[in-house]
């Protein structure tokens, strides 16, 4: 059995929560249905809750290095669920089920790039376009995908190692982003927010891209 060691929330003692729960270490990035079913059926609900929280937190942390919008969205969902549990608004069985649904949503988000025909980087910029906003949604997937691809290309060509520390370079980047949004008919009243989110996404990826 492969195992990982982590700290149990309820104790200062370091324990192997997967071993204690009688579980093999899962493939964290996938959250297979078999594993989720196994966790949901654990008689020790506190351990099931801790296993899921550990995996979800790790996955959110990993996504924060690639996709700003996704990591923010999933973090807010997890925090809200845990807060409701701590406030005794929901029982352990319900919080476990909500965490399982969140794990499934993360799994589906991982597959979105393949479904959309976009690379991982393009998906990150696609998400940065506030695609769930009704005013933006009317543009349609093909236009939004075209914007995402253009943004990846434009940011890659203009990013430099120290661009986040130079106001003039950052201003140029904002100008390029706004010009692309206007070119594709992005809603004018949504452009400022989208530009800032795209800038934040570019900052997240710039270490890999900067020449």
N, C-alpha and C positions, 0 to 999 in steps of 0.2 A: 504494500500500500504506500503510495506517495503521500507525503504529509507536508504541511507548512505550519510554522509556529507563529502564533500571534497572541496578543494580550486579551484576556477576557474582560469585558466591560465591568462585570460585577465583582471583579477580584483584582488584587494587585499582583497575583501570582500569574506567571506566564504559563499558559497551557496550550496544548495543541487542540484547537477547537474542532478541527476536522476529525482527528483521532477520537476525541471525547465523544463526538456525535456518531462515530462509527462510519464515517464517510471517507472515500478516497478523494484526493484533491481533484476538483473538476477542471475542465478547460474554461478558464474564467471568461475569455472573450466570446464564448459561444453560448453559455447558459443552456445546455441541452435540456430537452423536456424530461429526459430520464433523470437527470440530476435534480431538477426542480421538483419533480414528483417525489423523489427520495427525501428531499429536505422537508417538503410539506407533510410527509407522513411520520416525521420524527416524533416520538413521544415527548422528548425534552424540548418544549416549545421555546424556552429561553435560548437553548443552543441553536435551534433552527433559525431564530431571529438573528442571533449573533453571526452565524455563518453567512446569511444573506446580506446583512449590513456590511460585513467585511468585504465580500465580493463586489457588492455594488459600489462601495467607496473606492475600492481599487480600480474598478472599471471607469468610474467618473474621473478619477485622477489621471488615468491613462488618456482618456478622451480630451482632458483639458489641455494636453500638449499638442492636440491636432485639430480639435473642433470646438471653438469657443461657445457657440450657441447650444450645441448638444450637451456639453458638459454643464453649462449653466442651467439648462432646462431640467436635466436629470437630477442635478444636485438640489434644486429647489423642490422637486417632487419628493426626493428621499427625505430631506429635512422636514417637509410638511408632514409626511407620514410618521416619522419618528416623534415629532412634536405632539401630534394627536395621540400617539400611544403613551407618551410620557405624561400627558394631561389626562390620561384615562378616558379619552373620548372613544377609543377603540380597544378591543381586546387583542391579546397576542395572536390568536388565530387569524383575525382580520388583518393585522399589520403584516403577518407573514404572507398572506394572500396578496396584499397590495404590493409587497416587495417582489413577489414572484411575477406579478403583472408588469412591474417596472423592468425586471430582468428581461421579460419577453419583448418589451418595447425597445430596450437597448439592442437586443438581438436583431430585431427588424430594422432598426436604424443602421446597423452595420451592413445590412444587405441593400440599403437604399441606393448606394452608388451603382451596384450592378444592375438594379432595376431601372435606374435613370440613365444608364450608359455614361456615368461620370466617374472620374478618378476620385480617390479619397480627398485630395486637395480641392478638387472642383466641388465635391459635395459640401465641404466646409464653407466655401464661399457661397454656394447655393443656399445653404442654411442661413448665412449672414444676410441674405436679401429679404429677410422677414417674409418668407414665402407663404406663411399661414395667414397673413393679413389679407382681408377680403379685397382691398384696393390693389394689392400686389398680385393676388391670385388670378385676377382677370387677364393678366398678361399671358398666362398659359405656360405649361412646362417647357415647351420648346424655346420660348423667348428667355425664360429664366435660366435654362441650361446654357443658352448662348451667352448670357451675361456672365454666368459663373466661369465659363471657359475663357472669356475675354479678360475677366478680372485676374484669373490665375496667370495668364500670359503677360498682362500689363504689370502686375506686381512683381513677377519674376524678373522682368526686364529692367525694372527701376529700383529694386531693393538693393541696398548696400549694407555693409556690416554695421555702420553707425547711424543708419537713417532714422532710427527712433529718437536719437539724441540731437538731431539737427532739424531745427524748425523749418528751414527753407526746403529741405528735402521732404519733410513730412507734409508741408503745404502743397508741394508739387504732386505728391501721391494722392492727396485729397482731391486736387483738381483733376487728375487723371480719372479717378474713380467717379466723380460727379459727371464728367464728360461721357463716360461709358454708360452711366445710368440714363442720362438724357438721350443719348443715341438710341437706346432700346425702348424709350418711352416709359421709363420707370416713373411712377406717380411723383410729381414734384414735391408734394407735402410729406413724402416719406423718404426723400433722398438724403436729408441730413442724418437721420437716424441710421439709415442703411450704410451711409458712408462711414460713420463712426464705428459701426459693428464690423465692417469690412476692414477698417484700419486695425481694429483690435485683433481680428483674425490674422491679418498680415503680420502683425507683431508676434503672434504665437508661432508662426511658421518661419519667420525670417532667419532664424539661426541655421536652418537647413538650406535656405535658399541664397543667403548672402554670399557674394563672391569674395 
